[in-house]
Amino acid sequence: MDIVNILKLPALLIFAYILGSIPCGVILTKLFTPLDIRKNGSGNTGATNVKRIAGTTLGVLTLAGDMFKGLLPVYLAINLTGVNGFWAEIYVSLIAVSALSGHFYPVFLKFKCGGKGVATTAGAFIIISPIACFFALLTFIMFICLCNRVSVGSLGAALILPVAVWKATNSKVLAICAASISILIYLRHIENIKRVFSGTEPVIWKYR
């Protein structure tokens, strides 16, 4: 690897964090509504709260933006180093974690009001392992159909992701990366888990 590509390695880590820090939900709701999403609904800046407070269109745009924050830096990392080989897998994993860290602790919001990380993780793993991401998506849909709650679907997908990555890639590094991220997602969903067990977690569809 030449000196230019060597210099790109740390630069891409910084880029991944900065891109991950862009608060898509905050920007979109401020542009198109008089609301501050951080002070409405659950206070979360992710797509689910944006949809609930500002409508489906902005919710979908937030989802796409948050996914892109994981997708682009991982795509660039794989093009720079490949995804095969121990050190390449380590680097790609670090890029995914860096993007997610920005999403959790966005520099543009003074390291506060970060999202739950599900969409950004999905964006990263669509590139790392589309097959694993597909099975996580199926799990997400299945849990939503069973429980009618986005948070439960997200937790189900996070639970299956490390196993799916391991089976699809046969890579211990990428599976450990997925498992570590899944643990972080569960930690970000602690309040949701409490509300699920207390029966106060918001549902997607209300039935009469």
C-alpha positions in Angstrom: 0.0 0.0 0.0 1.4 3.4 -1.0 1.9 6.4 1.3 -1.3 8.1 0.1 -3.4 5.1 1.0 -1.7 4.8 4.3 -2.6 8.4 5.1 -6.2 7.7 4.1 -6.6 5.1 6.9 -6.8 7.5 9.9 -8.5 10.2 7.8 -11.3 7.8 7.0 -11.8 7.0 10.7 -12.2 10.7 11.4 -14.5 11.1 8.4 -16.7 8.2 9.6 -17.1 9.7 13.0 -17.9 13.2 11.6 -20.4 11.8 9.1 -22.0 9.7 11.8 -22.4 12.8 13.9 -24.7 14.5 11.4 -28.1 14.6 13.1 -30.4 13.8 10.2 -33.6 13.8 12.2 -32.8 17.2 13.8 -31.8 18.8 10.6 -34.9 17.6 8.6 -37.4 18.5 11.3 -35.9 21.9 11.7 -35.9 22.5 8.0 -39.5 21.4 7.3 -41.3 21.9 10.6 -41.3 24.3 13.6 -40.4 21.4 15.9 -37.2 20.4 17.7 -37.4 16.6 17.6 -35.3 16.5 20.8 -38.1 18.1 22.7 -41.0 16.1 21.3 -42.2 12.5 21.6 -39.5 10.3 23.0 -36.9 12.9 22.4 -34.9 10.5 20.2 -33.5 11.9 16.9 -34.0 8.7 15.0 -36.5 7.8 12.2 -39.2 6.3 14.5 -39.6 9.4 16.6 -39.4 11.6 13.5 -42.1 9.6 11.8 -44.3 9.7 14.9 -43.9 13.5 15.4 -43.3 14.9 11.9 -44.8 12.4 9.5 -43.8 9.4 7.4 -41.9 11.3 4.7 -39.5 12.9 7.1 -39.2 9.6 9.0 -38.2 7.8 5.8 -35.7 10.5 4.9 -34.2 10.3 8.4 -33.9 6.5 8.0 -32.2 6.9 4.7 -29.8 9.5 6.0 -28.9 7.5 9.1 -28.3 4.4 7.0 -26.1 6.4 4.6 -23.9 7.4 7.6 -22.9 3.8 8.1 -22.9 2.8 4.4 -20.6 5.3 2.9 -17.6 5.1 5.2 -17.7 1.3 5.2 -17.9 1.2 1.4 -14.9 3.5 1.2 -13.0 1.4 3.7 -13.6 -1.9 1.8 -12.6 -0.2 -1.4 -9.4 1.0 0.3 -8.4 -2.2 2.1 -10.8 -5.0 0.9 -12.8 -7.0 3.4 -10.7 -10.2 3.2 -7.8 -10.7 5.6 -7.4 -10.1 9.3 -6.2 -6.5 9.3 -8.6 -5.5 6.6 -11.5 -6.9 8.7 -10.2 -5.1 11.8 -10.1 -1.8 9.9 -13.5 -2.1 8.4 -14.9 -3.0 11.8 -13.2 0.1 13.3 -14.8 2.2 10.6 -18.3 0.8 11.3 -17.8 1.5 15.1 -16.5 5.0 14.4 -19.6 5.9 12.3 -21.8 4.4 15.0 -19.9 6.4 17.7 -20.6 9.6 15.9 -24.3 8.6 15.7 -24.4 7.8 19.4 -22.3 10.9 20.5 -22.6 13.5 17.8 -20.0 16.3 17.9 -22.5 18.7 16.3 -24.9 18.2 19.3 -22.2 18.5 21.9 -22.0 14.7 22.3 -25.7 14.5 23.4 -29.0 13.4 21.9 -27.6 10.6 19.8 -29.7 8.0 18.1 -30.2 4.3 18.9 -27.9 3.2 16.1 -30.1 0.6 14.3 -30.2 2.4 10.9 -26.5 3.3 10.9 -25.6 -0.3 11.8 -27.9 -1.5 9.0 -26.2 0.8 6.5 -22.7 -0.5 7.5 -23.6 -4.2 7.4 -25.4 -3.9 4.1 -21.9 -3.4 2.7 -20.1 -5.8 5.0 -22.5 -8.7 4.6 -25.7 -8.2 2.6 -26.8 -11.7 3.3 -26.5 -11.2 7.1 -28.3 -7.9 6.8 -31.1 -9.6 4.9 -31.7 -12.1 7.7 -31.5 -9.3 10.3 -34.2 -7.5 8.3 -36.4 -10.6 8.1 -36.1 -10.9 11.9 -36.9 -7.2 12.3 -40.1 -7.6 10.2 -41.1 -10.8 12.0 -40.8 -9.2 15.5 -42.7 -6.1 14.4 -45.5 -8.3 13.1 -45.6 -10.2 16.4 -45.2 -7.3 18.8 -46.3 -4.2 16.8 -43.3 -2.2 18.2 -40.3 -0.9 16.3 -38.0 -1.2 19.3 -38.8 -5.0 19.6 -38.0 -5.5 16.0 -34.8 -3.6 16.3 -33.7 -5.6 19.3 -34.6 -8.9 17.5 -32.5 -7.8 14.5 -29.6 -6.8 16.8 -29.8 -10.2 18.4 -29.6 -12.2 15.2 -27.0 -10.0 13.4 -23.8 -11.4 15.0 -24.9 -15.0 14.2 -25.9 -14.1 10.7 -22.6 -12.3 10.1 -20.7 -15.3 11.5 -22.6 -17.8 9.2 -22.4 -15.5 6.2 -18.7 -14.4 6.4 -17.1 -17.1 8.6 -15.1 -14.2 10.0 -14.5 -14.0 13.8 -13.5 -10.4 13.5 -16.7 -9.2 11.8 -18.8 -11.4 14.0 -17.2 -9.9 17.1 -17.8 -6.4 15.6 -21.4 -7.2 15.1 -21.8 -8.6 18.6 -20.2 -5.6 20.1 -22.5 -3.2 18.2 -25.5 -5.3 19.1 -24.6 -5.0 22.8 -24.3 -1.2 22.4 -27.7 -1.1 20.7 -29.3 -3.0 23.6 -27.7 -0.6 26.0 -29.2 2.3 24.0 -32.6 0.6 24.2 -32.8 0.1 28.0 -35.6 2.6 28.4 -37.5 1.0 25.6 -37.1 -2.5 27.2 -38.5 -1.1 30.4 -41.5 0.3 28.6 -42.1 -2.9 26.7 -42.3 -4.9 30.0 -44.5 -2.2 31.6 -46.8 -2.1 28.5 -46.2 1.6 27.8 -43.9 1.3 24.8 -45.7 3.0 21.8 -47.2 0.7 19.1 -46.9 1.2 15.4 -50.5 0.5 14.5 -53.4 1.2 16.8 -56.4 -1.2 16.6 -59.9 -0.3 17.7 
